Amino acid sequence: MKNPPLSGIEISTEKEDLICYSFDASNAEATMPQAVAWPRNAEEVVKIIKYASENAFSVVPRGAGTGMAGASVPAGTNCIVLSFEKMRKILDIDTKNMTVTVEPGIVNGKLQKELEYLGYFYPPDPASLSVCTIGGNVATNAGGPRAVKYGVTRDYVMGIEAALPDGSMIHTGGRTYKKAVGYDLKNLLIGSEGTLALSTRIRLKMLPLPEDIMTLLVLFKNIEASGTAVSKIISSKIIPRTMEFMDRLAIEAIENYKPTGLPTDVEAILLVELDGYPATIKKEAERIVDICNTLGGEAIVAEDDMARERLWEARRSISPALYHIKPSKINEDIVVPRDKIPTILMDLRRLSEESGISIISFGHAGDGNIHVNVMVDKNNKEEYAKGMEIVKRIFEITLKLGGSISGEHGIGITKAPYIGMEIKEKELGLMKGIKGIFDPKGIMNPGKIFG
Ligand SMILES: Cc1cc2nc3c(=O)[nH]c(=O)nc-3n(C[C@H](O)[C@H](O)[C@H](O)COP(=O)(O)OP(=O)(O)OC[C@H]3O[C@@H](n4cnc5c(N)ncnc54)[C@H](O)[C@@H]3O)c2cc1C
């Protein structure tokens, strides 16, 4: 690895680093990389990928490693992890055109803060925003609570500069809001999980901050009613900016981990947030309260910013809280059409009761995206195998309801064995063909998406 072409680039082959960079937030089994590299600019990225290509190494791009599908962990041998942590600058904020250009390693939450300070915002807000990077968000097409109103990462990416596996650079998208010239390579890179190219510069849209925000916590004694409330609110032509769901077990997990005062004697909670002009959101809130009351829900309005932040802190602490229940879990992020939310919630409850295995659900109910956590211990082989059977059953039910096996976490390595349940042979063949054109030597993030 101490080869002249890479001299001057920060690279480690120390065991401590190799171990740290062979994990992400999933429980995916990974192999150890041969080296970890931290390029500081696009030129260094190009040198690394060229070196890898010429010396039979594969490259695993990595943002912050918060991925839930093992997409940034090494799979196979002879691999260099390329971490974008040190490419984290905001390069340009163009208020005339409402765009911001960044290096891929910038942390989402840091970008949010910088833009908010100037009166703008970047809507995609994964619950991991305090750590995850924009490069990782683009590669997974990340969503977040605000996706229900504002859409996902794809809706905000205007252009991507990227290094191809042969070391050449491409520039996709552009500076304009509209473009109708040729195939849309930018959209091909979004959600490609680092299997096609390495993003080195990303241009994003930004929006003006809304005038006002109102946050409602709605408590339900009946889980199905909470799901019905979600589809009724949407069908009453109100689009809140978030509509997050937590079931009783998720609430209990939070309260045992970091008590925030959420009631534990309810079956489900919806965290609904509205934004816009004060008079409009007041009216929308009244309508939402009416709908929820009719379904037996009790709504509480967050009094001030502190109360609001406390609720979001609780919501964002669910994932770590669950690890206090079991050392491991199987985490899936199915998505169903919104009118099927009550059905899937009841199906999950039934599966849990039948199997005797706890299934904890929470997530972005407003866009039908439920994070399903099958609480099994990986070290207990029998229990784990039972958990995996439940996962397959959940995928079957989801697909039958017209849903998808991943709303935002992607396929990575953990869901690679299941992609064929959703994507048919013809379409899979086209996808593999595209991969082959970008990456004929197969050195970009091997083992991901297609297994
Ligand atoms: C507590 C918690 C909450 C979460 N909440 C959400 C949520 O609300 N919504 C959501 O969508 N996800 C969520 N996630 C999952 C995760 O945060 C997202 O998938 C995120 O986009 C990953 O970003 P990252 O920087 O950590 O990327 P990593 O995990 O490091 O990598 C993810 C993928 O991006 C690729 N990649 C990274 N940088 C580049 C680059 N520059 N060029 C090419 N490929 C690259 C990697 O190879 C990999 O395939 C959550 C995770 C946790 C732990």
The ligand as an SDF file (V2000), in Angstrom:
LIG
                    3D

 53 58  0  0  0  0  0  0  0  0999 V2000
  -30.2640    5.8370   14.2930 C   0  0  0  0  0  0  0  0  0  0  0  0
  -30.3950    5.7600   12.7890 C   0  0  0  0  0  0  0  0  0  0  0  0
  -31.4690    6.3880   12.1770 C   0  0  0  0  0  0  0  0  0  0  0  0
  -31.6150    6.3500   10.7790 C   0  0  0  0  0  0  0  0  0  0  0  0
  -32.6620    6.9950   10.2050 N   0  0  0  0  0  0  0  0  0  0  0  0
  -32.7700    7.0180    8.8660 C   0  0  0  0  0  0  0  0  0  0  0  0
  -33.8270    7.7370    8.2450 C   0  0  0  0  0  0  0  0  0  0  0  0
  -34.6580    8.3820    8.8980 O   0  0  0  0  0  0  0  0  0  0  0  0
  -33.8950    7.7220    6.8890 N   0  0  0  0  0  0  0  0  0  0  0  0
  -32.9670    7.0400    6.1340 C   0  0  0  0  0  0  0  0  0  0  0  0
  -33.0660    7.0660    4.9030 O   0  0  0  0  0  0  0  0  0  0  0  0
  -31.9840    6.3350    6.7110 N   0  0  0  0  0  0  0  0  0  0  0  0
  -31.8450    6.3270    8.0360 C   0  0  0  0  0  0  0  0  0  0  0  0
  -30.8130    5.6320    8.6120 N   0  0  0  0  0  0  0  0  0  0  0  0
  -29.8550    4.8970    7.7620 C   0  0  0  0  0  0  0  0  0  0  0  0
  -28.6170    5.7360    7.3370 C   0  0  0  0  0  0  0  0  0  0  0  0
  -28.3910    6.8010    8.2310 O   0  0  0  0  0  0  0  0  0  0  0  0
  -28.7740    6.2580    5.9240 C   0  0  0  0  0  0  0  0  0  0  0  0
  -28.7950    5.1800    5.0040 O   0  0  0  0  0  0  0  0  0  0  0  0
  -27.6880    7.2440    5.4800 C   0  0  0  0  0  0  0  0  0  0  0  0
  -28.0150    7.7650    4.2200 O   0  0  0  0  0  0  0  0  0  0  0  0
  -26.2910    6.6330    5.4360 C   0  0  0  0  0  0  0  0  0  0  0  0
  -25.3540    7.6840    5.3890 O   0  0  0  0  0  0  0  0  0  0  0  0
  -23.8340    7.4400    5.8120 P   0  0  0  0  0  0  0  0  0  0  0  0
  -23.0940    8.7060    5.5870 O   0  0  0  0  0  0  0  0  0  0  0  0
  -23.7500    6.8720    7.1630 O   0  0  0  0  0  0  0  0  0  0  0  0
  -23.3990    6.3890    4.7110 O   0  0  0  0  0  0  0  0  0  0  0  0
  -22.7420    4.9430    4.8790 P   0  0  0  0  0  0  0  0  0  0  0  0
  -23.5650    4.0990    5.7610 O   0  0  0  0  0  0  0  0  0  0  0  0
  -21.3100    5.1000    5.1980 O   0  0  0  0  0  0  0  0  0  0  0  0
  -22.8720    4.4300    3.3800 O   0  0  0  0  0  0  0  0  0  0  0  0
  -24.1240    4.1910    2.8080 C   0  0  0  0  0  0  0  0  0  0  0  0
  -23.9370    3.9020    1.2980 C   0  0  0  0  0  0  0  0  0  0  0  0
  -23.4350    5.0590    0.6640 O   0  0  0  0  0  0  0  0  0  0  0  0
  -22.2590    4.7350   -0.1010 C   0  0  0  0  0  0  0  0  0  0  0  0
  -21.4820    5.9720   -0.1470 N   0  0  0  0  0  0  0  0  0  0  0  0
  -21.1480    6.7900    0.8960 C   0  0  0  0  0  0  0  0  0  0  0  0
  -20.5070    7.8700    0.4370 N   0  0  0  0  0  0  0  0  0  0  0  0
  -20.4170    7.7430   -0.9270 C   0  0  0  0  0  0  0  0  0  0  0  0
  -19.8720    8.5370   -1.9840 C   0  0  0  0  0  0  0  0  0  0  0  0
  -19.2900    9.7230   -1.7610 N   0  0  0  0  0  0  0  0  0  0  0  0
  -19.9660    8.0820   -3.2590 N   0  0  0  0  0  0  0  0  0  0  0  0
  -20.5550    6.8970   -3.5300 C   0  0  0  0  0  0  0  0  0  0  0  0
  -21.1160    6.1170   -2.5730 N   0  0  0  0  0  0  0  0  0  0  0  0
  -21.0440    6.5450   -1.2990 C   0  0  0  0  0  0  0  0  0  0  0  0
  -21.6570    3.5620    0.6590 C   0  0  0  0  0  0  0  0  0  0  0  0
  -20.8110    2.7910   -0.1450 O   0  0  0  0  0  0  0  0  0  0  0  0
  -22.9200    2.8070    1.0230 C   0  0  0  0  0  0  0  0  0  0  0  0
  -23.3430    2.0600   -0.0800 O   0  0  0  0  0  0  0  0  0  0  0  0
  -30.6510    5.6420    9.9970 C   0  0  0  0  0  0  0  0  0  0  0  0
  -29.5730    5.0160   10.6180 C   0  0  0  0  0  0  0  0  0  0  0  0
  -29.4360    5.0810   11.9950 C   0  0  0  0  0  0  0  0  0  0  0  0
  -28.2530    4.4090   12.6330 C   0  0  0  0  0  0  0  0  0  0  0  0
  1  2  1  0
  2  3  1  0
  2 52  2  0
  3  4  2  0
  4  5  1  0
  4 50  1  0
  5  6  2  0
  6  7  1  0
  6 13  1  0
  7  8  2  0
  7  9  1  0
  9 10  1  0
 10 11  2  0
 10 12  1  0
 12 13  2  0
 13 14  1  0
 14 15  1  0
 14 50  1  0
 15 16  1  0
 16 17  1  0
 16 18  1  0
 18 19  1  0
 18 20  1  0
 20 21  1  0
 20 22  1  0
 22 23  1  0
 23 24  1  0
 24 25  2  0
 24 26  1  0
 24 27  1  0
 27 28  1  0
 28 29  2  0
 28 30  1  0
 28 31  1  0
 31 32  1  0
 32 33  1  0
 33 34  1  0
 33 48  1  0
 34 35  1  0
 35 36  1  0
 35 46  1  0
 36 37  1  0
 36 45  1  0
 37 38  2  0
 38 39  1  0
 39 40  1  0
 39 45  2  0
 40 41  1  0
 40 42  2  0
 42 43  1  0
 43 44  2  0
 44 45  1  0
 46 47  1  0
 46 48  1  0
 48 49  1  0
 50 51  2  0
 51 52  1  0
 52 53  1  0
M  END
$$$$
